[in-house]
Amino acid sequence: MENYKILIVDDDKEILDLIAIYMSNEGYKVFLANDGYKAIEVVENNKIDLIILDIMMPKLDGISTCMKIREKYNMPIIMLTAKSQDMDKVNGLTIGADDYVTKPFNPVVLVARVKSQLRRYKVLNGTEENNSIIEIDDLIVNNETHEVKVRNKDIKLTPREFGILKLLAENQGVVFSIGKIYERVWQEQFFEAENTVMVHIRKIRSKIEEDPRKPRFIKTVWGVGYKIERR
């Protein structure tokens, strides 16, 4: 078992301790922080593999913390919140979160989400692919280094954003439904996750397209799904 380093950020000590116990039982090395500023300090001084981040915190909330971390780092981030409205989920995903768990939660489910994210992150950053570089016009996707360039500019994508782009880039001309994208990238059964996928597509377009309203790369096939046209 790999000794992954997990950062847990929550101002509720009981929740912090509960999650820490479950993560430690899985063999992960656990780091704790009770506010956003301390979380950023931990990330800057340690090679963190995944972050579990509460949204409602004093000093610096989870949304702001996530945005700050995403300026430099691309490890998976799982948001925790007591709010269940769809808009909250959209906000969380838009600022770079990879998953979203609503309180109260089952710790066993959270562990499963963590394992899923770590598996995906390892694959996306692995060196298993022989043809590691995909070039589509002026868009370059490097599967080996997890780097993306467009018009000679470095583009920072979250692991899930990269996963979606990689899926479409490797299968040019193939139309993937929202459900199929979710199942392939999230590696979970698709269930009412349309907004989740659409938000990620929107975010990718905002980063790689000159005009996201008229995308050159990720095309919408109305009523079917998304594709990157074969070059």
The 8 nearest C-alpha neighbors of each residue, nearest first, counted from 0:
[[1, 2, 26, 3, 25, 27, 114, 28],
 [0, 2, 3, 27, 26, 4, 28, 25],
 [1, 3, 27, 28, 26, 0, 4, 25],
 [4, 2, 27, 1, 48, 28, 5, 47],
 [3, 5, 28, 47, 48, 27, 29, 2],
 [6, 4, 29, 49, 50, 48, 30, 47],
 [5, 7, 30, 50, 31, 29, 51, 49],
 [8, 6, 51, 31, 50, 52, 30, 32],
 [7, 9, 32, 52, 33, 53, 31, 51],
 [10, 8, 33, 53, 11, 15, 34, 52],
 [9, 11, 33, 56, 12, 34, 8, 15],
 [12, 10, 9, 14, 13, 15, 33, 16],
 [13, 11, 15, 14, 16, 10, 9, 33],
 [14, 12, 16, 15, 11, 17, 18, 10],
 [15, 13, 17, 16, 12, 11, 18, 9],
 [14, 16, 12, 13, 18, 17, 9, 19],
 [15, 17, 19, 13, 14, 18, 12, 20],
 [18, 16, 14, 20, 19, 15, 13, 21],
 [19, 17, 21, 20, 15, 16, 14, 22],
 [18, 20, 16, 22, 17, 21, 23, 15],
 [21, 19, 23, 17, 18, 22, 24, 16],
 [20, 22, 24, 18, 23, 19, 25, 17],
 [23, 21, 19, 25, 24, 20, 27, 18],
 [24, 22, 26, 27, 20, 25, 21, 19],
 [23, 25, 21, 22, 26, 20, 27, 19],
 [26, 24, 22, 23, 27, 21, 110, 20],
 [27, 25, 23, 24, 2, 28, 22, 0],
 [28, 26, 3, 23, 2, 25, 22, 4],
 [27, 29, 4, 3, 5, 2, 23, 26],
 [28, 30, 5, 4, 6, 27, 19, 23],
 [29, 31, 6, 5, 7, 28, 32, 4],
 [32, 30, 7, 6, 8, 29, 33, 15],
 [31, 33, 8, 38, 37, 34, 7, 9],
 [32, 34, 10, 9, 8, 31, 37, 35],
 [35, 33, 37, 36, 32, 10, 56, 38],
 [36, 34, 59, 38, 64, 37, 60, 39],
 [35, 37, 39, 38, 34, 40, 59, 64],
 [36, 38, 40, 35, 39, 32, 34, 41],
 [39, 37, 35, 41, 36, 32, 40, 42],
 [38, 40, 42, 36, 41, 37, 43, 35],
 [39, 41, 37, 43, 38, 42, 44, 36],
 [42, 40, 38, 44, 39, 43, 45, 37],
 [43, 41, 39, 45, 40, 44, 47, 38],
 [42, 44, 40, 41, 45, 39, 46, 38],
 [43, 45, 41, 42, 40, 46, 39, 47],
 [46, 44, 42, 47, 43, 41, 4, 40],
 [45, 47, 48, 42, 44, 4, 43, 41],
 [46, 48, 4, 45, 49, 42, 5, 6],
 [47, 49, 4, 74, 3, 5, 46, 50],
 [50, 48, 75, 5, 74, 47, 76, 6],
 [49, 51, 6, 76, 5, 52, 7, 77],
 [52, 50, 7, 77, 76, 78, 8, 6],
 [51, 53, 78, 8, 79, 50, 77, 61],
 [54, 52, 79, 9, 61, 78, 80, 55],
 [53, 55, 61, 80, 60, 79, 62, 56],
 [56, 54, 60, 53, 61, 80, 57, 81],
 [55, 57, 60, 10, 54, 34, 59, 61],
 [56, 58, 59, 60, 34, 55, 10, 35],
 [59, 57, 60, 34, 56, 35, 36, 61],
 [60, 58, 35, 57, 63, 64, 34, 36],
 [61, 59, 56, 63, 62, 55, 54, 57],
 [60, 62, 54, 64, 63, 53, 65, 52],
 [61, 63, 65, 64, 60, 54, 66, 91],
 [64, 62, 66, 65, 61, 60, 67, 59],
 [63, 65, 61, 67, 35, 62, 66, 60],
 [64, 66, 68, 62, 67, 63, 61, 69],
 [67, 65, 69, 63, 64, 68, 94, 62],
 [66, 68, 64, 65, 69, 70, 63, 71],
 [69, 67, 65, 70, 66, 72, 71, 64],
 [68, 70, 66, 72, 71, 67, 65, 73],
 [69, 71, 68, 67, 72, 66, 155, 73],
 [72, 70, 69, 68, 73, 67, 155, 43],
 [71, 73, 69, 68, 74, 70, 157, 42],
 [74, 72, 157, 69, 75, 158, 71, 156],
 [73, 75, 49, 48, 72, 76, 158, 47],
 [76, 74, 49, 97, 116, 50, 73, 158],
 [77, 75, 50, 96, 97, 49, 51, 78],
 [78, 76, 98, 51, 99, 97, 52, 96],
 [77, 79, 99, 52, 53, 51, 100, 98],
 [80, 78, 53, 100, 52, 101, 54, 99],
 [81, 79, 101, 82, 54, 102, 53, 78],
 [80, 82, 102, 101, 83, 103, 79, 55],
 [83, 81, 80, 84, 101, 87, 102, 88],
 [82, 84, 101, 85, 81, 87, 88, 80],
 [85, 83, 86, 87, 82, 88, 89, 81],
 [86, 84, 88, 87, 89, 83, 194, 90],
 [87, 85, 89, 88, 84, 90, 83, 91],
 [86, 88, 90, 85, 89, 84, 91, 83],
 [89, 87, 85, 91, 86, 90, 92, 84],
 [88, 90, 86, 92, 91, 87, 93, 85],
 [91, 89, 87, 93, 88, 92, 86, 94],
 [90, 92, 88, 89, 93, 94, 96, 87],
 [91, 93, 96, 89, 95, 94, 90, 88],
 [92, 94, 90, 95, 91, 89, 198, 202],
 [93, 95, 92, 91, 66, 96, 90, 65],
 [94, 96, 92, 93, 157, 97, 69, 65],
 [95, 97, 92, 76, 91, 98, 77, 94],
 [98, 96, 76, 75, 77, 159, 95, 92],
 [99, 97, 77, 96, 78, 76, 100, 92],
 [98, 100, 78, 77, 79, 101, 88, 97],
 [101, 99, 79, 78, 102, 80, 98, 104],
 [100, 102, 80, 81, 79, 103, 104, 83],
 [103, 101, 81, 104, 80, 100, 79, 82],
 [102, 104, 101, 105, 81, 80, 100, 106],
 [105, 103, 102, 106, 101, 100, 109, 108],
 [104, 106, 108, 107, 109, 103, 102, 110],
 [107, 105, 109, 108, 104, 110, 18, 21],
 [106, 108, 110, 109, 105, 111, 21, 104],
 [109, 107, 111, 105, 106, 110, 112, 104],
 [108, 110, 106, 112, 111, 107, 113, 105],
 [111, 109, 113, 107, 108, 112, 106, 114],
 [110, 112, 108, 114, 109, 113, 115, 107],
 [113, 111, 109, 115, 110, 114, 116, 108],
 [112, 114, 110, 116, 111, 115, 117, 109],
 [115, 113, 117, 111, 116, 112, 118, 110],
 [114, 116, 112, 118, 113, 117, 111, 119],
 [117, 115, 119, 113, 114, 118, 120, 112],
 [116, 118, 120, 114, 119, 115, 121, 113],
 [119, 117, 115, 121, 116, 120, 114, 122],
 [118, 120, 122, 116, 121, 117, 123, 115],
 [119, 121, 117, 123, 122, 118, 116, 124],
 [120, 122, 118, 124, 119, 123, 125, 117],
 [123, 121, 125, 119, 124, 120, 118, 127],
 [124, 122, 120, 121, 125, 119, 145, 142],
 [123, 125, 121, 122, 145, 120, 143, 144],
 [126, 124, 122, 123, 127, 121, 143, 142],
 [125, 127, 143, 128, 124, 142, 144, 129],
 [126, 128, 125, 129, 143, 122, 131, 142],
 [129, 127, 131, 130, 126, 143, 142, 125],
 [130, 128, 131, 127, 126, 143, 132, 142],
 [131, 129, 128, 132, 133, 142, 143, 141],
 [130, 132, 142, 143, 128, 141, 129, 133],
 [133, 131, 141, 140, 130, 142, 134, 139],
 [132, 134, 140, 139, 141, 135, 131, 168],
 [133, 135, 139, 138, 136, 140, 132, 137],
 [136, 134, 138, 137, 139, 133, 230, 168],
 [135, 137, 138, 134, 230, 139, 149, 150],
 [138, 136, 150, 149, 135, 139, 134, 151],
 [139, 137, 149, 135, 136, 134, 148, 140],
 [140, 138, 134, 148, 147, 133, 149, 135],
 [141, 139, 147, 133, 132, 146, 142, 134],
 [142, 140, 132, 146, 143, 145, 131, 144],
 [143, 141, 131, 145, 144, 132, 140, 123],
 [142, 144, 126, 131, 141, 145, 125, 124],
 [143, 145, 146, 141, 142, 124, 125, 126],
 [146, 144, 142, 141, 124, 143, 123, 147],
 [147, 145, 141, 144, 140, 148, 142, 154],
 [146, 148, 140, 154, 139, 153, 141, 145],
 [149, 147, 153, 139, 152, 154, 151, 138],
 [148, 150, 138, 152, 151, 137, 207, 139],
 [149, 151, 137, 152, 148, 138, 153, 139],
 [152, 150, 149, 148, 153, 137, 138, 139],
 [151, 153, 148, 149, 150, 154, 147, 207],
 [154, 152, 148, 147, 155, 151, 149, 146],
 [155, 153, 147, 148, 152, 156, 206, 149],
 [154, 156, 153, 157, 147, 146, 73, 206],
 [157, 155, 160, 161, 154, 158, 73, 203],
 [156, 158, 160, 73, 159, 161, 95, 155],
 [159, 157, 161, 160, 162, 120, 156, 75],
 [160, 158, 162, 161, 157, 97, 163, 184],
 [159, 161, 157, 163, 162, 158, 156, 199],
 [160, 162, 158, 164, 159, 163, 156, 165],
 [161, 163, 159, 165, 160, 164, 184, 158],
 [164, 162, 166, 160, 165, 161, 159, 184],
 [163, 165, 161, 167, 166, 162, 168, 160],
 [164, 166, 168, 162, 163, 167, 161, 169],
 [167, 165, 163, 169, 164, 168, 162, 170],
 [166, 168, 170, 164, 169, 165, 227, 226],
 [169, 167, 165, 170, 171, 166, 164, 227],
 [168, 170, 166, 167, 171, 165, 133, 164],
 [171, 169, 167, 168, 173, 172, 166, 227],
 [172, 170, 229, 227, 228, 168, 173, 169],
 [171, 173, 228, 229, 227, 226, 170, 174],
 [174, 172, 171, 170, 226, 175, 227, 167],
 [175, 173, 226, 225, 224, 172, 176, 223],
 [176, 174, 224, 225, 179, 180, 226, 173],
 [177, 175, 224, 179, 178, 223, 180, 225],
 [176, 178, 180, 179, 224, 181, 193, 196],
 [177, 179, 181, 176, 180, 189, 182, 193],
 [178, 180, 176, 182, 181, 177, 175, 183],
 [181, 179, 177, 183, 178, 182, 184, 175],
 [180, 182, 178, 185, 184, 179, 183, 189],
 [181, 183, 186, 179, 187, 185, 180, 188],
 [184, 182, 180, 186, 181, 185, 179, 187],
 [185, 183, 181, 186, 182, 162, 180, 163],
 [184, 186, 181, 187, 182, 183, 159, 115],
 [187, 185, 182, 183, 184, 188, 181, 115],
 [186, 188, 182, 185, 189, 181, 183, 184],
 [187, 189, 182, 190, 186, 181, 185, 178],
 [188, 190, 178, 182, 181, 187, 192, 191],
 [191, 189, 192, 188, 178, 193, 187, 181],
 [192, 190, 193, 189, 194, 195, 178, 188],
 [191, 193, 195, 190, 194, 189, 196, 181],
 [194, 192, 195, 196, 191, 197, 177, 178],
 [195, 193, 197, 192, 196, 198, 89, 191],
 [194, 196, 192, 198, 193, 197, 199, 89],
 [195, 197, 199, 198, 193, 194, 200, 177],
 [198, 196, 200, 194, 199, 195, 201, 193],
 [197, 199, 201, 195, 200, 196, 194, 202],
 [198, 200, 202, 196, 201, 197, 160, 203],
 [201, 199, 197, 203, 202, 198, 204, 196],
 [202, 200, 198, 204, 199, 203, 197, 205],
 [201, 203, 199, 205, 200, 204, 198, 206],
 [204, 202, 200, 206, 205, 201, 199, 207],
 [205, 203, 201, 208, 211, 207, 206, 202],
 [204, 206, 202, 203, 211, 208, 207, 201],
 [205, 207, 203, 204, 208, 202, 154, 155],
 [206, 208, 204, 205, 203, 149, 209, 154],
 [209, 207, 204, 211, 210, 214, 205, 206],
 [208, 210, 211, 207, 214, 205, 206, 215],
 [209, 211, 208, 212, 213, 214, 205, 204],
 [212, 210, 214, 208, 204, 213, 205, 209],
 [213, 211, 210, 214, 204, 208, 209, 205],
 [214, 212, 211, 210, 215, 208, 209, 218],
 [213, 215, 211, 216, 208, 212, 217, 210],
 [216, 214, 217, 213, 208, 218, 209, 210],
 [215, 217, 227, 214, 218, 228, 208, 226],
 [218, 216, 227, 226, 214, 215, 225, 219],
 [217, 219, 226, 225, 227, 216, 214, 220],
 [218, 220, 225, 221, 224, 226, 217, 223],
 [221, 219, 224, 223, 225, 222, 218, 226],
 [222, 220, 223, 219, 224, 225, 218, 176],
 [221, 223, 220, 224, 219, 176, 225, 177],
 [222, 224, 221, 220, 176, 225, 174, 175],
 [225, 223, 176, 220, 175, 177, 174, 219],
 [226, 224, 219, 174, 175, 220, 218, 176],
 [227, 225, 174, 218, 217, 173, 167, 228],
 [226, 228, 217, 171, 216, 167, 172, 218],
 [229, 227, 172, 171, 226, 230, 216, 218],
 [228, 230, 171, 172, 227, 170, 173, 135],
 [229, 228, 135, 171, 136, 172, 227, 134]]
